[in-house]
Amino acid sequence: MKCFYCFKRFEPESLMLRCGNTMCRNVDDPVHQEFLGSTIRYMNKIIFNQQKGLKYKGSCPECSKPATTLVCPHCHNEIPKEMINANITVVSLIGVSGVGKTHYVTMLLKKSLNNLARFGVATRRLGEQTFRRMDENYDKYLASETPLAIPRTVTAMANTQVKYPWIFVLDRRIKSFLFDTLVSNYLVIYDAAGEDFLSADLIGTNVASIAESDGWIFLLDPLQFPKLRHKIPECYKPDSMSDQKAAIERAYGFVREKTNTSLVEKPIAITMTKIDVLETCLNDVQHSVFENRPYKNPTDLEGIERDDGIIRGLISDNMEDEFSNWVDAYFKNGMFFGISALGSSPEGGRLVNGLKPLRLEDPILWLFATLKKWKF
């Protein structure tokens, strides 16, 4: 299988072990330091090979304590045992600064995927990095008595923690006459800073995961559409504008060079964020795109193709006419979506109307169905 951190292949027998004894000494770990791309000396607990003949087991050569934490032999990141040879879907978020990538993934994982509970699907976090980021993003800002907007993600060059993905598990208990089985789908999401899409060199250094991911979600900020500037209230206008098409052009160019293919096979969900603002300033948009979709099961895509046409029209009318044609030319399978992570725009950094996420699960459910990743 491939490591979902460094994307290098390994055999389960080649996985290494990291000492879990807090009293054991730390040693230099240049392998992990190289993965982080950091110039700062990195220390880690002792890492060693599995004991021959004992699968995933071994004792620390320093303190003799047994260890069970598995790490990739190439980058020294932890590989949860349950994810070895599991059904893993890796998704990369692409978009310029201010588009709302972090708000999207935080609210998707904290709130919207919980809507699957009515179909018997339970969600859980996996990995300390995911727990920590959810605590920092949701509990610190969005769950406060007066919710606050999450600060923008900084580039991986400034904060190496951005190199780590979010890991979530979708579990469903399958009952049968003889026994019950827990079937799991693992979702790995990479959320990069918008600044990391400002040049091909930054993409190669900080977000190379886009070439290895199973699918993309490309987020577009309608408040940065040039033709919408005169239609939206002054309080909603962003401080700065970015060339949003340039971000996906650079991502496409990087993947084309890495994979030596001109037509990208992986599915892409072109996703317009902050669509709640358009409901207040555009009068001729079909109202269905501003309502959560009443899907019947996790694979139900009813209404998605209809709304694809509506969102394409909005982008063509307000961004640039050829954008959807550009996507169709270079991506074998693309679909257009409209979402709102927060449900309303922050006022002075505060969400005075609370949290009302809109259709966040649609791009993910479409990617899962398109990739045939559902194992339920």
SVG drawing of the C-alpha trace seen along z (x, -y; Angstrom):
<svg xmlns="http://www.w3.org/2000/svg" viewBox="-37 -49 57 67">
<polyline fill="none" stroke="black" stroke-width="0.4" points="0.0,0.0 0.9,-3.7 1.6,-5.9 -1.0,-8.6 1.6,-11.1 4.5,-10.7 2.7,-8.5 5.6,-6.0 4.8,-2.3 5.6,0.1 4.8,3.6 3.2,4.2 6.3,6.1 8.5,3.1 6.6,0.9 8.6,-0.3 7.8,-0.8 8.1,-3.9 8.8,-3.6 5.8,-4.7 7.5,-4.9 7.4,-8.6 10.4,-8.0 12.5,-6.8 14.9,-9.3 14.4,-11.3 16.8,-11.1 17.3,-13.0 14.9,-12.0 16.2,-13.4 13.8,-11.3 10.7,-13.0 12.5,-16.4 12.9,-15.9 9.2,-15.1 8.3,-18.3 10.7,-20.3 11.9,-22.0 15.3,-23.4 14.7,-23.0 16.3,-19.9 13.5,-17.3 13.6,-14.9 11.5,-11.8 11.2,-8.6 13.4,-5.8 12.2,-4.1 13.1,-0.5 12.2,2.5 9.5,5.1 10.8,8.1 11.3,10.9 8.4,13.4 6.2,11.1 3.9,9.1 3.6,5.4 5.4,6.1 8.8,5.4 10.6,4.0 12.5,0.7 16.3,1.4 16.9,-1.4 14.3,-0.8 13.2,2.8 9.5,1.7 7.1,3.3 5.9,0.9 2.8,1.0 2.9,-2.4 3.5,-1.7 5.3,-4.3 6.0,-4.5 9.6,-3.5 10.0,-6.4 8.6,-9.4 8.3,-8.1 4.6,-9.2 2.2,-7.1 0.2,-4.5 -2.9,-3.4 -3.0,0.4 -6.6,0.4 -5.7,-1.6 -3.3,1.0 -4.8,2.3 -8.1,0.5 -10.5,-1.3 -8.9,-4.8 -10.1,-7.9 -7.6,-10.8 -9.1,-14.2 -7.3,-17.4 -8.8,-20.8 -7.7,-23.5 -8.4,-27.2 -7.0,-30.7 -6.8,-32.5 -10.1,-33.5 -12.2,-30.9 -13.1,-29.1 -11.3,-25.8 -10.7,-25.4 -14.3,-26.4 -15.5,-23.9 -13.5,-20.9 -14.1,-21.7 -17.9,-22.0 -18.1,-19.0 -16.3,-16.7 -17.9,-18.1 -21.5,-18.6 -22.5,-17.6 -21.2,-14.1 -23.2,-13.4 -26.3,-13.7 -25.3,-10.1 -26.3,-8.8 -29.9,-8.3 -28.5,-5.7 -26.7,-3.9 -23.3,-5.5 -21.2,-6.7 -18.2,-9.1 -15.1,-9.3 -11.8,-11.1 -8.5,-9.2 -5.0,-10.5 -3.9,-13.1 -3.4,-15.7 -7.1,-15.5 -8.2,-15.7 -5.9,-18.7 -7.0,-20.6 -10.7,-20.0 -10.2,-21.3 -8.3,-24.4 -10.7,-25.2 -14.1,-24.2 -14.0,-24.2 -11.9,-27.4 -13.7,-29.5 -17.0,-28.0 -18.3,-26.4 -17.9,-29.5 -21.0,-31.3 -20.6,-33.9 -19.0,-31.9 -15.9,-33.5 -14.5,-33.0 -11.4,-30.7 -8.2,-32.6 -6.8,-31.8 -4.5,-28.8 -0.8,-29.7 1.5,-28.1 3.2,-24.8 6.5,-26.7 5.4,-28.7 3.5,-26.0 4.6,-22.4 1.4,-21.1 -0.4,-21.9 1.5,-18.9 -0.8,-16.6 -4.2,-15.7 -7.5,-15.3 -8.5,-11.7 -12.1,-10.7 -13.7,-7.2 -17.2,-6.4 -18.3,-3.2 -21.5,-1.2 -22.5,2.0 -23.7,4.6 -25.9,7.2 -26.4,10.7 -28.0,13.9 -24.7,15.4 -22.6,12.4 -22.2,8.6 -19.5,6.7 -18.2,3.2 -17.4,1.9 -15.3,-1.2 -14.5,-3.9 -11.4,-6.1 -11.5,-9.7 -8.2,-11.6 -8.5,-15.3 -5.6,-17.7 -6.3,-21.3 -3.6,-23.6 -3.1,-27.4 -4.2,-29.5 -0.7,-30.9 0.6,-27.5 -1.1,-27.7 0.7,-31.0 3.4,-29.2 4.3,-25.8 7.3,-25.6 5.2,-26.1 2.8,-23.4 5.6,-21.0 7.1,-21.8 4.0,-22.1 1.0,-20.4 2.4,-17.6 -0.4,-15.5 -2.7,-16.8 -1.0,-14.5 -1.6,-11.4 -5.1,-12.1 -8.1,-10.2 -10.2,-13.3 -10.1,-17.1 -12.5,-19.6 -11.7,-23.0 -13.3,-25.8 -14.4,-29.0 -15.2,-32.2 -18.1,-34.0 -17.3,-37.2 -14.0,-37.3 -15.8,-37.1 -15.1,-40.4 -18.6,-40.7 -20.3,-40.2 -18.5,-43.1 -21.3,-45.6 -24.1,-43.2 -23.0,-42.3 -23.3,-44.6 -20.1,-46.5 -19.8,-44.7 -19.4,-41.3 -16.6,-42.4 -13.2,-40.8 -10.2,-43.0 -8.3,-41.5 -9.0,-39.6 -7.2,-36.6 -6.9,-35.0 -8.9,-31.9 -8.5,-30.2 -4.7,-30.4 -4.8,-28.2 -6.4,-25.3 -4.3,-25.9 -1.2,-25.5 -2.6,-22.4 -3.5,-20.9 0.0,-21.7 1.7,-20.1 -0.4,-16.9 0.1,-16.7 3.9,-16.9 3.9,-14.4 1.5,-11.8 2.5,-12.5 -1.2,-12.7 -3.1,-15.5 -6.6,-14.4 -6.9,-14.2 -8.8,-11.0 -9.5,-11.8 -12.9,-13.4 -13.1,-17.1 -15.9,-18.8 -15.9,-22.5 -17.5,-23.9 -18.8,-27.5 -18.6,-28.5 -20.5,-31.3 -23.6,-30.7 -25.8,-32.1 -24.7,-35.6 -26.0,-35.1 -29.4,-34.3 -29.7,-37.8 -28.3,-39.7 -29.3,-37.6 -33.1,-37.3 -33.1,-34.9 -31.4,-31.8 -33.4,-28.7 -34.2,-28.4 -33.3,-24.7 -29.5,-25.4 -30.1,-27.3 -31.7,-24.4 -30.1,-21.2 -30.7,-18.2 -33.0,-15.5 -31.0,-12.5 -32.4,-9.1 -29.1,-7.2 -25.4,-8.0 -25.3,-7.1 -28.4,-9.1 -27.2,-11.9 -30.7,-13.0 -30.7,-16.7 -26.9,-17.0 -26.9,-17.1 -29.7,-19.7 -27.9,-22.0 -24.7,-21.4 -26.2,-23.3 -27.3,-26.1 -23.9,-26.6 -22.2,-26.4 -24.5,-29.2 -23.6,-31.4 -19.9,-30.9 -20.2,-31.6 -22.3,-34.8 -20.1,-36.2 -16.6,-34.8 -15.6,-34.1 -17.5,-32.4 -15.0,-29.7 -14.3,-28.3 -16.7,-25.4 -15.4,-24.5 -11.9,-24.6 -12.8,-22.1 -14.5,-19.8 -11.5,-19.9 -8.9,-18.9 -10.8,-16.8 -12.6,-13.5 -15.2,-13.8 -16.2,-17.1 -19.3,-18.3 -20.3,-21.8 -21.7,-22.4 -22.9,-25.3 -22.3,-25.2 -22.1,-27.4 -19.9,-26.3 -21.2,-28.9 -24.6,-29.8 -24.0,-33.6 -21.1,-36.0 -19.1,-37.0 -19.7,-40.6 -16.6,-42.0 -15.2,-38.4 -18.3,-37.2 -21.0,-34.9 -24.0,-36.8 -26.5,-34.5 -24.9,-31.2 -23.9,-28.2 -26.2,-27.0 -24.1,-24.8 -25.6,-24.2 -25.0,-21.1 -21.4,-20.5 -21.7,-16.7 -22.7,-16.9 -19.2,-17.1 -17.9,-14.3 -20.8,-12.0 -20.4,-12.5 -16.7,-11.8 -17.3,-8.6 -20.0,-7.4 -17.9,-8.4 -14.9,-6.6 -17.1,-3.6 -15.6,-3.8 -18.7,-3.1 -18.4,0.4 -21.6,0.4"/>
</svg>
